[in-house]
Amino acid sequence: MPGTSHARDGRHEAGTGGDTSAIEADIEQTRRELGETAEALAAKLDVSGQVHAKVDETKQRVAEKAEPVRRNAAPIAAVAGVMVLLLLLRRRRSRRRQAQWELMSPNGSAAR
């Protein structure tokens, strides 16, 4: 029928004399979608931006994982100090045993 608009999948056929405001709204929606698609493609092609985003994401993740360590720094430092002390005592004990072994050897020096 001339002068009426025919819709097919939500779009108006050209040249049917359809509602101008509906066609303009459809054009505007298409422009928005095209703009979003162009922005998405530009973002995918922006390697530098992707690198910066990944760096920021990694920094955030590391900061989140480091937070419990910061909160418990004193106990962790105490445990580390005890471990160092035990290693130093073990080293001292090993040197004393070596010195005793050298004293007990027949020629007064360690056999090597």
Secondary structure by P-SEA (a helix, b strand, c coil): cccbbbbccccccccccccaaaaaaaaaaaaaaaaaaaaaaaaaaaaaaaaaaaaaaaaaaaaaaaaaaaaaaaaaaaaaaaaaaaaaaaaaaaaaaaaaaaaacccccccc
